[in-house]
Amino acid sequence: MVMKIFFPQCCNLADSGLLVGRWISGHDSAVVLAVIHYPFIPGQVKEYIQQMKTQSGVELSVLGSWSLPKDGQEGMDSFLKDLSTIFPQERWLQIRRQIGKTGFTCEILSQDQKRKAAQQEAKKKKEEGNKTSDGEAGHEEEEEEKVIFVHYEQRKVMLSQLHPIENGDPDPATGEPSELRQMFQTVACSQPLFFLDKYDDGPLKSTHWQSQGREASIIVELLKQSSTPLCLLITWLLSIWTWICNMRFFSLYPLRFLSSKLSTCVQLSYRTEHMRTLSSPKTAVGHMHFMRKASIFVSFLVDVALGMLLMSWLYRDNHITMLANTLVPAADHVAKNLEELLQWLMGAPAGLKMNRALDQVLGRFFLYHIHLWISYIHLMSPFIEGILWYGGLSACFGLTFALSLLSDMVALFTFHIYCFYVYGARLYCLKIYGLSSLWRLFRGKKWNVLRQRVDSCSYDLDQLFIGTLLFTILLFLLPTTALYYLVFTLLRLVVVLFQGILHLSVDFINSFPLFAVGLRIFRPYRLAEGVKFRVLSQEPGTALHLMMEMNPLKVSTVVQTYRTPTYSCYPKDSWVALMKKLFVGELIYPWRHKSTKTD
């Protein structure tokens, strides 16, 4: 049999003493966590280990002894070996480090071997021949169980999170944890054991990963102390905001409808939910909850920082005045181009023969709307600079608020294009469905509304005559309507594409796990997909020594695993369904629905 001993690198040069760790249940392996130095009182060691078991919830025990040769400690090996009677274990590990060698030697003493060793010591002076035979038998028993030392960096293992991999370890929530996962959990849960080191004034001194100096930061401690009142203040402000939003005035249908369609209101509700998560006084439960709160916090800071940069650019060198002076001429230029487009459509576009009467009616109808829109823009021109000035202040809440407000302003300033699209789509859809219904009339069919299917039907001569007349009229008017619908649909799609880019940018800032990606880049051991081993030492007369190193997650896996859930603005329909809607003239609403929450 082969026994695996997970040994921390920080204990390679520790003073002689006792090995504290845990036997992994179901596997022939042990995890060494610390070395308690000599001198010590065994009763205090037992009391200390029992206290650590209560605080950490880990079945800690004395695994054996550790011996590092030093001057004046020649009898230390036999003394530490005799301690196995004070700390009864099924197996006792006696690890020694020899001078001039990199590897360790390990002797495993079981209960039977202990009794045989005691009997052998009693008969040692009387029966010299039995001593040799017993030694050979003991040597054979020792050779039956080999030892492999797996060295690990204790700090990295304690701070890392071992993720399940495909066709590898099962998820700890659904399957039995593997030997490696139990080892990671043992080190992570043994933090109370690492508070005592060799520099303390207590009766016990130990060596572990913090023995070279405890990690501490005055700034971190101050932030921890100030986080509680800050969270209480944010919670109080959020309760006032929730009370204002729940007022009956804001529950009216027009306001409720507008708030669900405006990107700024959706982003405000989304950011409110984020602040509730961050201001919660409860500590994070589990690794995923902690990573989500950290990603939300970092994305919020980055969002606000980018918003402040945008504000500093807007309010410097009169950029807002320049934007306001550019906006009205740009609107006039767009309106002029639309007028030229309509004049082109009212003629013979691309040499097509259009229905003169319907062409003139539709062209004048749309020209009238353009004149109304130009009048509205010129009426609002004195207030545009003020709207931009106060709207730019929204960037102090973050870049996402500024982009959401820009999306709403684009929707407002292109409302006439949206109206043209709706008029053309409704008229085109009416003719398409009318032609399809009349086509079923020619074939002696009709649409059964109750059963949602096409049934046979007999029509008289008058119905067929009127149907033929209407079918002919709609068919000859269809090219003119389809041309207007095609032109305004393309204009509408350009606006939707620009708004879609803004929405995608907002969703990217809200959902991108910047904290997790930063950990992956600067501390890749924190997010481990698995481990890899390399041979550290293989000297004759010593056990095999392996070095365990972290195998970090891929960046794509990190983004997919820790991406924050967001209210997605992606269309629900596939490209085939989208093209079908465009072909039949159904309206396409690129609004973000608050009920569609996806990961």
C-alpha positions in Angstrom: 0.0 0.0 0.0 1.0 3.6 -0.6 0.3 6.4 1.9 0.2 10.0 0.8 1.2 12.7 3.3 0.4 16.3 2.3 3.2 18.3 3.9 3.3 22.1 4.0 6.5 23.6 2.6 6.7 26.1 5.4 7.4 23.3 7.9 10.4 21.9 6.0 12.8 23.6 8.4 10.6 23.7 11.5 12.0 22.7 14.9 11.4 19.2 16.2 7.9 18.6 17.7 4.5 17.1 17.0 2.7 17.0 13.7 -0.9 18.3 13.9 -3.3 17.5 11.1 -6.1 15.2 10.0 -6.5 11.7 8.6 -8.6 11.8 5.4 -11.5 9.4 5.9 -11.9 6.8 3.2 -8.4 7.3 1.9 -4.9 6.2 3.0 -3.6 9.7 3.3 -3.0 12.5 5.9 -2.8 16.3 5.8 -0.2 18.0 8.0 -1.2 21.4 9.1 1.3 22.6 11.6 4.2 21.5 13.8 4.1 22.2 17.6 7.6 22.8 18.9 9.4 21.1 21.7 9.2 21.8 24.7 5.6 21.3 25.4 3.3 19.7 28.0 1.2 16.9 26.5 -1.9 17.9 28.5 -1.8 21.4 27.1 -1.4 20.0 23.6 -4.5 17.8 24.0 -6.5 20.7 25.4 -5.3 23.0 22.6 -6.2 20.5 19.8 -9.7 19.9 21.4 -10.2 23.7 21.4 -9.2 23.9 17.7 -11.5 21.0 16.8 -14.4 22.9 18.3 -13.6 26.2 16.6 -12.8 24.8 13.1 -15.1 21.8 12.9 -12.2 19.7 11.6 -11.2 16.3 13.2 -7.7 17.4 14.2 -5.3 15.1 15.9 -1.6 14.5 16.5 -0.4 12.6 13.5 3.0 11.8 14.7 6.4 13.5 15.3 8.8 15.6 13.3 12.5 15.5 14.0 15.1 18.0 12.7 18.6 17.2 13.8 20.2 19.8 16.0 23.2 20.0 18.4 22.2 19.0 21.9 19.1 17.0 20.9 20.6 13.6 20.2 17.9 11.7 22.1 15.0 13.7 20.6 13.9 10.8 18.2 13.4 8.3 21.0 11.6 10.9 23.1 9.2 11.8 20.3 8.6 8.1 19.5 7.6 7.4 23.1 5.0 10.1 22.8 2.9 7.7 20.7 1.7 6.1 24.0 0.5 9.5 25.3 -1.3 10.4 22.0 -2.9 7.0 21.0 -3.5 6.7 17.3 -4.0 3.8 15.0 -0.9 4.9 13.1 1.9 7.1 14.3 4.0 9.0 11.7 7.7 9.5 12.7 9.2 11.8 10.1 12.9 12.7 10.2 14.9 15.1 8.1 18.5 14.0 7.6 21.4 16.4 7.4 22.7 16.7 3.8 19.6 15.3 2.2 16.6 17.0 0.7 14.1 14.3 1.3 12.6 12.9 4.5 12.4 9.5 6.0 9.2 8.3 7.4 8.4 5.4 9.7 4.8 4.4 10.2 4.1 2.7 13.5 0.8 0.9 14.0 -0.6 -0.5 17.3 0.7 -4.0 16.5 4.1 -2.6 15.7 4.2 -0.6 18.9 3.5 -3.8 21.0 6.1 -5.7 19.0 8.6 -2.9 19.5 7.9 -3.0 23.3 8.3 -6.8 23.4 11.4 -6.5 21.3 12.9 -4.0 23.6 12.2 -6.3 26.6 13.9 -9.3 25.0 16.7 -7.2 23.6 19.2 -8.0 26.3 18.3 -11.7 26.7 17.8 -13.1 23.2 20.3 -11.7 20.8 19.2 -14.1 18.0 15.6 -13.2 18.2 16.5 -9.5 17.9 17.9 -10.1 14.4 14.9 -12.2 13.2 12.5 -9.7 14.7 14.3 -6.9 13.0 14.1 -8.6 9.7 10.4 -9.2 10.2 9.9 -5.6 11.2 11.8 -4.5 8.2 9.6 -6.6 5.9 6.5 -5.0 7.5 7.9 -1.6 7.1 8.5 -2.2 3.4 4.9 -3.3 2.9 3.6 0.3 3.2 5.4 3.0 1.1 5.1 6.8 1.7 4.8 9.6 -0.8 5.2 13.2 0.4 3.1 15.7 -1.5 4.4 19.2 -0.7 2.0 22.1 -0.9 2.0 25.9 -0.3 -0.3 26.2 2.6 -1.4 29.8 2.0 -2.3 29.2 -1.6 -4.3 26.0 -0.8 -6.1 27.8 2.0 -7.1 30.8 -0.2 -7.9 28.8 -3.3 -11.2 27.5 -4.5 -11.1 24.1 -6.3 -13.7 24.1 -9.1 -15.2 20.9 -10.5 -13.9 20.1 -14.0 -15.5 18.3 -16.8 -15.1 14.5 -16.6 -13.2 14.9 -13.3 -14.1 15.5 -9.7 -17.8 15.6 -9.0 -19.5 18.7 -7.7 -19.3 18.7 -3.8 -23.0 19.4 -3.7 -24.0 16.4 -5.8 -21.3 13.8 -5.3 -18.9 12.5 -2.7 -15.9 14.8 -2.3 -12.6 13.4 -3.5 -9.4 13.0 -1.6 -8.0 16.2 -3.1 -11.1 18.2 -2.3 -11.2 17.0 1.3 -7.6 18.1 1.6 -8.5 21.6 0.3 -11.4 21.8 2.7 -9.3 20.7 5.6 -6.7 23.5 5.1 -9.4 26.1 4.4 -11.4 25.3 7.6 -8.3 25.2 9.8 -7.8 28.9 10.0 -8.2 29.1 13.9 -5.1 26.8 14.0 -3.0 29.4 12.3 -3.5 32.1 14.9 -0.8 30.6 17.1 2.8 30.8 15.9 6.3 30.4 17.3 6.6 34.1 18.3 3.7 34.0 20.8 4.4 34.1 24.5 2.1 31.2 25.3 3.2 27.8 26.4 2.8 26.3 22.9 4.6 27.5 19.8 3.9 26.2 16.3 5.1 26.6 12.7 2.7 27.1 9.8 2.2 29.5 6.8 1.9 32.6 9.0 5.0 31.9 11.1 7.1 34.3 9.0 4.8 37.2 9.9 1.0 37.6 10.1 -0.7 39.3 7.2 -2.4 42.5 8.4 -3.3 45.9 7.0 -4.4 49.0 8.9 -6.4 50.2 6.0 -8.3 46.8 5.8 -9.0 46.9 9.5 -10.3 50.5 9.3 -12.5 49.5 6.4 -13.9 46.6 8.3 -14.7 48.8 11.3 -16.4 51.5 9.1 -18.3 49.1 6.9 -21.1 48.4 9.5 -22.3 52.0 10.0 -21.9 52.6 6.2 -24.1 49.6 5.4 -26.7 50.8 8.0 -26.8 54.2 6.3 -27.2 52.8 2.8 -29.9 50.5 4.1 -31.8 53.4 5.6 -31.5 55.4 2.4 -32.7 52.5 0.3 -35.7 52.0 2.6 -36.6 55.7 2.0 -36.2 55.2 -1.8 -38.3 52.1 -1.7 -41.1 53.9 0.2 -41.1 56.7 -2.4 -41.2 54.3 -5.3 -44.1 52.4 -3.7 -46.3 55.5 -3.4 -49.7 55.3 -5.1 -48.8 58.1 -7.5 -46.0 56.1 -9.1 -48.2 53.1 -9.3 -50.5 54.7 -12.0 -50.5 52.9 -15.3 -48.8 55.6 -17.4 -45.9 56.1 -15.0 -45.6 52.3 -14.4 -45.5 51.7 -18.2 -42.9 54.4 -18.9 -40.7 53.2 -16.0 -40.7 49.7 -17.4 -39.7 50.9 -20.9 -37.1 53.6 -20.1 -33.6 52.3 -19.9 -32.7 54.8 -17.1 -35.5 53.5 -14.8 -34.5 49.9 -15.5 -30.8 50.7 -14.7 -31.9 52.5 -11.5 -33.9 49.5 -10.3 -31.0 47.2 -11.2 -28.5 49.4 -9.3 -30.9 49.6 -6.3 -30.9 45.8 -6.2 -27.1 45.8 -6.3 -26.9 48.2 -3.4 -29.3 46.1 -1.3 -26.9 43.1 -1.9 -23.8 45.1 -0.9 -25.4 46.8 2.2 -26.6 43.6 3.6 -25.1 43.2 7.1 -25.0 39.4 6.7 -21.7 37.9 5.8 -21.3 36.1 2.5 -22.5 32.5 2.7 -20.3 30.3 0.5 -17.7 31.1 -2.2 -20.1 32.0 -5.0 -22.0 34.6 -2.8 -18.7 36.2 -1.8 -17.5 36.4 -5.4 -20.8 37.9 -6.5 -20.7 40.6 -3.9 -17.1 41.4 -4.7 -17.8 41.5 -8.4 -20.8 43.8 -7.8 -18.7 46.1 -5.6 -15.8 46.3 -8.1 -18.0 46.8 -11.1 -19.8 49.6 -9.1 -16.5 51.3 -8.4 -15.4 51.0 -12.0 -18.8 52.3 -13.2 -18.6 55.4 -11.0 -15.0 56.0 -11.9 -15.8 56.0 -15.6 -18.8 58.2 -15.0 -16.7 60.7 -13.2 -14.2 60.8 -16.1 -17.1 61.4 -18.4 -18.3 64.2 -16.2 -14.9 65.8 -16.1 -14.8 65.8 -19.9 -18.4 67.2 -20.3 -18.0 70.1 -17.9 -14.5 71.1 -19.2 -14.0 73.5 -22.1 -17.8 74.0 -22.6 -18.3 70.7 -24.3 -21.9 70.7 -23.3 -22.5 74.0 -25.1 -20.8 72.6 -28.1 -23.0 69.5 -28.0 -26.1 71.6 -27.7 -25.1 73.8 -30.6 -24.4 70.7 -32.7 -27.6 68.9 -31.8 -30.2 71.2 -33.5 -28.3 71.5 -36.8 -27.9 67.7 -36.8 -31.6 67.3 -36.3 -32.3 69.7 -39.1 -29.9 67.9 -41.4 -31.6 64.5 -40.6 -35.0 66.1 -41.3 -33.8 67.6 -44.6 -32.5 64.2 -45.7 -35.8 62.6 -44.8 -37.6 65.2 -46.9 -35.4 64.4 -49.8 -36.0 60.7 -49.3 -39.7 61.2 -49.3 -39.6 63.4 -52.4 -37.6 60.6 -54.1 -40.2 58.0 -53.0 -43.1 60.3 -54.3 -41.5 60.2 -57.8 -40.3 57.1 -59.6 -37.8 55.5 -57.1 -35.2 53.4 -59.0 -37.5 53.5 -62.1 -40.4 51.7 -60.3 -43.9 52.5 -61.4 -45.8 53.3 -58.2 -49.5 54.0 -57.5 -49.6 57.7 -58.0 -52.6 58.5 -55.7 -51.4 56.3 -52.8 -47.8 57.5 -53.2 -48.9 61.2 -52.9 -51.1 60.5 -49.9 -48.4 58.6 -48.0 -45.6 61.1 -49.0 -47.6 64.1 -47.8 -48.6 62.4 -44.7 -45.0 61.7 -43.7 -43.9 65.2 -44.8 -46.5 66.7 -42.5 -45.0 64.7 -39.6 -41.5 65.8 -40.4 -42.6 69.5 -40.3 -44.2 68.9 -36.9 -41.1 67.3 -35.7 -38.9 70.2 -36.9 -41.2 72.7 -35.2 -40.9 70.6 -32.0 -37.1 70.6 -32.1 -36.9 74.3 -32.7 -39.4 74.9 -29.8 -37.1 72.8 -27.5 -33.8 74.3 -28.7 -33.5 76.9 -25.9 -33.8 74.1 -23.3 -31.5 71.6 -24.9 -28.4 72.9 -23.2 -30.0 72.8 -19.8 -31.3 69.3 -20.4 -27.8 68.2 -21.4 -26.2 70.0 -18.4 -28.5 68.4 -15.9 -28.5 65.1 -17.7 -24.7 65.0 -17.5 -24.9 65.0 -13.7 -26.4 61.5 -14.0 -22.8 60.3 -14.8 -21.9 60.7 -11.1 -24.0 57.6 -10.5 -21.9 55.7 -13.1 -21.3 55.4 -16.8 -24.2 53.0 -17.1 -26.7 55.7 -16.0 -25.2 58.1 -18.6 -25.4 55.5 -21.4 -29.0 54.6 -20.4 -30.0 58.3 -20.4 -28.3 58.6 -23.9 -30.4 55.6 -25.1 -33.6 57.3 -23.9 -32.6 60.6 -25.5 -31.9 58.8 -28.8 -35.3 57.2 -28.6 -36.9 60.6 -27.9 -35.1 62.5 -30.7 -35.9 59.7 -33.2 -39.5 59.3 -32.2 -40.6 60.5 -35.7 -38.7 57.7 -37.3 -40.4 55.3 -35.0 -43.8 56.7 -35.9 -43.0 56.3 -39.6 -42.0 52.7 -39.0 -45.2 52.0 -37.1 -47.4 53.6 -39.7 -45.7 51.8 -42.6 -45.6 48.4 -40.7 -49.3 48.6 -39.7 -50.4 49.4 -43.3 -48.1 46.7 -44.8 -49.2 44.1 -42.2 -52.9 44.9 -42.9 -52.4 44.3 -46.6 -50.4 41.1 -46.1 -53.0 39.6 -43.8 -55.8 40.8 -46.1 -54.2 39.1 -49.1 -53.6 35.9 -47.2 -57.3 35.8 -46.1 -58.5 36.5 -49.6 -56.2 33.9 -51.1 -57.9 31.3 -48.8 -61.3 32.6 -50.1 -60.2 31.6 -53.7 -59.4 28.1 -52.5 -62.6 27.6 -50.6 -60.9 27.8 -47.2 -61.3 30.0 -44.1 -59.5 30.4 -40.8 -61.3 28.8 -37.9 -60.6 31.2 -34.9 -61.9 28.8 -32.3 -59.9 25.7 -33.4 -57.0 27.7 -34.7 -56.9 25.9 -38.0 -57.9 26.3 -41.7 -61.2 24.7 -42.6 -63.1 24.2 -45.8 -65.9 26.7 -46.6 -68.3 27.3 -49.5 -68.8 30.8 -50.8 -71.5 32.2 -53.0 -71.0 34.2 -56.2 -71.2 37.7 -54.6 -68.6 36.9 -52.0 -66.2 35.6 -54.6 -66.8 38.8 -56.7 -66.1 41.1 -53.8 -63.1 39.0 -52.7 -61.6 39.1 -56.2 -62.1 42.9 -56.4 -60.5 43.5 -53.0 -57.7 41.1 -53.7 -56.9 42.9 -57.0 -56.9 46.3 -55.2 -54.6 45.2 -52.4 -52.3 43.4 -54.7 -51.7 46.4 -56.9 -51.3 48.7 -53.9 -48.9 46.4 -52.2 -45.6 47.5 -54.0 -46.1 51.1 -53.0 -46.8 50.3 -49.4 -44.0 47.7 -49.3 -41.5 50.3 -50.5 -42.4 52.8 -47.8 -42.3 50.0 -45.2 -38.9 48.8 -46.4 -37.3 52.3 -46.3 -38.6 53.2 -42.8 -37.8 49.7 -41.4 -34.2 50.2 -42.5 -34.1 53.6 -40.8 -35.6 52.1 -37.7 -33.1 49.2 -37.6 -30.3 51.7 -37.7 -31.7 53.4 -34.6 -32.3 50.0 -32.9 -28.7 49.0 -33.7 -27.3 52.1 -32.0 -29.5 51.6 -29.0 -28.6 47.9 -28.9 -24.9 48.8 -28.7 -25.6 51.1 -25.8 -27.6 48.4 -24.0 -24.9 45.8 -24.6 -22.3 48.2 -23.1 -24.5 48.8 -20.0 -25.0 45.0 -19.6 -21.3 44.4 -20.0 -20.4 46.8 -17.3 -23.1 45.4 -15.0 -22.4 41.7 -15.5 -18.7 41.4 -16.3 -16.9 39.7 -13.3 -14.0 42.1 -13.1 -13.0 41.0 -9.6 -12.8 37.3 -10.7 -10.8 38.1 -13.8 -8.5 40.2 -11.7 -7.9 37.3 -9.4 -7.3 35.0 -12.4 -4.6 37.4 -13.7 -2.8 38.5 -10.6 -3.5 35.6 -8.2 -4.3 32.6 -10.4 -4.1 30.1 -7.6 -7.3 31.6 -6.0 -9.4 30.0 -8.8 -8.1 26.5 -9.4 -9.5 24.0 -11.9 -7.2 21.3 -10.6 -3.7 20.6 -9.6 -0.5 19.3 -11.2 2.5 17.5 -9.7 6.2 17.6 -10.4 8.9 15.5 -8.9 10.7 17.4 -6.2 13.1 14.8 -4.8 13.8 11.1 -5.4 16.8 10.2 -3.4 17.8 6.6 -2.4 16.8 5.8 1.1 14.1 8.5 1.3 10.5 8.7 0.2 9.3 10.1 -3.1 8.6 13.9 -2.8 6.2 15.6 -5.1 5.3 19.3 -5.4 1.6 20.2 -5.9 1.0 23.2 -8.0 -2.3 24.9 -8.9 -3.8 24.6 -12.3 -5.8 27.9 -12.8 -9.1 28.2 -14.5 -9.3 29.4 -18.1 -10.4 33.1 -18.4 -13.5 32.1 -20.5 -14.5 29.6 -17.7 -14.0 32.4 -15.1 -16.3 34.8 -17.0 -18.9 32.1 -17.6 -18.9 30.9 -14.0 -18.8 34.3 -12.1 -20.8 36.5 -14.5 -23.4 38.5 -12.6 -27.0 37.8 -13.5 -28.5 40.8 -15.4 -31.7 41.9 -17.0 -30.7 41.0 -20.6 -31.5 43.2 -23.5 -30.9 40.5 -26.1 -33.9 39.7 -28.3 -35.9 36.6 -27.3 -36.5 35.6 -30.9 -34.1 33.8 -33.2 -32.9 35.3 -36.4 -35.4 33.2 -38.4 -38.3 34.4 -36.2 -37.0 38.0 -36.5 -36.9 37.8 -40.3 -40.4 36.3 -40.3 -41.7 39.2 -38.3 -40.1 41.7 -40.6 -41.5 39.9 -43.7 -45.1 39.9 -42.4 -44.9 43.5 -40.9 -45.1 42.7 -37.2 -43.8 45.4 -34.9 -40.4 44.7 -33.3 -40.0 46.2 -29.8 -36.4 46.3 -28.7 -37.3 47.1 -25.2 -35.7 45.5 -22.2 -38.2 43.4 -20.2 -37.6 43.4 -16.5 -39.1 40.0 -16.1 -36.5 38.3 -18.3 -33.7 37.8 -15.8 -31.0 35.5 -17.2 -27.6 34.3 -16.1 
